């Protein structure tokens, strides 16, 4: 059975089979808009995570002397490097996969980093065990840039999680 296809003026793809039956497909414009939105949100998420990773990696050496009291001694610099590595992994996941899992990981890493910087920026939790006291109420440019990047990445990743699946739209 053969199919003929044409788009109506409102962007709906209409297919007609040999028996003259029509089968409307999802509007082409909506599918393209959804794909473009998905790409834009993916790039915004990745950019936010990339900026966050760079800032944490760059700042890490200056925080190596702040260590916890219990053994093993974990420095704040080591935690910054771990945060940078997790941000890179999340960035790659969101860029290289189209699965919601990548967006979920990106959201958790970005939102977790933002939560930590806000917590330790405003509340003196103190050190506990091998973790150092990371209270830092000063908002210097790198810290602010990192927090903004984490917030942007978290919001964009959340939007990716909440938007309808583009992959299922493309299957048609």
N, C-alpha and C positions, 0 to 999 in steps of 0.2 A: 504494500500500500504506500503510495507516495504522498508527500505533504507539501503544500505550498504555503509560504509564509509572507506576510506583509505587516507593516506597522501602520496603525491608524494615526490620525493627526494628534491624538492625545498621548501618543507614545506606547500604546498597548500593542504587543506583538500578537497578531491573530494568525493561527495556522488553520488551514482548511485541508481535510483529507479527500480522497477520491470520491467519497460519498457525499461531499458537500457539507459535512459537519465541521463546525468551527471550534477551535480550542484556544481560548485566550491564555496567554502566558503572563507572568508578572510584568508590570510596566517596565519597559527598558530603561527609562530615565531614572526611576526609583532604584533600580538595581545598580546603575552606574553611580548614582549619588551615594548609595550605601557603600559601595566599593571604595569610592574616593574618601568618604568619611572614615572608613576603617583604616585606609592607608595613612591618612593624616593623623589620626589618633595613635596609630602605631609609631609613627615617626616622632610625635610629640612625647610619647611615653619613653621611647628609646633615648631621645635627646635629654630629657630630664634625668634619666638614670645615668647617662654618660657623663653629664656635668657633675652629678653627685659622686660618681666613682672617681672622677679626676680630682675633685676638691678633697675628698677623703684621703686618696693616695698621696696627694701633695702635702697635706697637713700631718700625716701620720708620723714622720720622723720627729716633729716637734712635741709629740705627746708620748714618746717612748719612755720617758722617765716617770710618768704617772702610772704606778703599779698597785695592784691589790696587796693585801697583807698576808693572805693565806697562800700556801703553796698549791699549785704552781702559780707563780706571779704572772698575771696577765696585765699587759700595759694597755693604756688607752690607744696608743699607736697601733698595737696589734688589732684591737677592735676596729679601728678606722680602716686598716688594710682588709680585714674580713668584710666590713661593710662595702668597701670598694669592689672586692671580688664578687660579692653577692649581687651588687648592682650591675656589674658586667655580665654575669650569668643571666640575670633577669632581662637585661637589654637584649642579649643574644636570643633568648627564648622568645621574646615578643617580636623580634625582627624575623627570625627564621621559621617560626611556626605560626599557623593560623588557628591554633587551638586555644580555647578559653583558659587552659592551664597556664599558658605563657602570660596571659593578661592577669590571671590570678596571682601568679608568683611576682610579677612586676608590681601589682598593687600592694601585696603584703610587704615586699622589700621597701618600696617607697614610703608607704604609710607607716611602717615600723620605724624607719629611719627618722621620719618627721616627728613621730611620737616621742622617740628617744631624745632628739634635740630640743623639743619643747619641754619635756619632762625635766631634763638636766639643765635646761636654761632657766627654769623658774622655780624648781624645787630641789633642795639639797637632800637627796636621797641618802647620800653617804656611800661609802664603799662597803661591800659585803663579800666576805670570802676572798677568792682570787681576783674579783673585779675591783677596779680602782674607784675612788670617789670622783665622779665625772661632772660634778656641779660646775657650771660655767655660765654665769649670768651675763657675760659681756657678749654683745652682738657685733662682732667684727665682720668685715665684708665677705670673707670666705664662708663663714658660718651662715650668714644671711643668704648668700647665693645657693649654698647647699640646701637650706631649708626650703627656699622657693622652688628649686629644681625638684626636690622630693614631693612638694605639694602639687606641682604641675604634673609630674609623672603619675602620682597617685590618682589624681582626678581623671587624667586621660585613660589610665588603665581601668579605672572603675567604669568609665564610659564604654570602653571596649567590652568589658564584662556584661554590661547592661544592654548593649545594642543587639538587635536581631542578628543571628548568625549569617554572615555574608556567604559562607561556603554553601549553606543549604539553599540560599537564593540562587546561586550560580548553577546548582544542579538542576534547577528548573522544573 
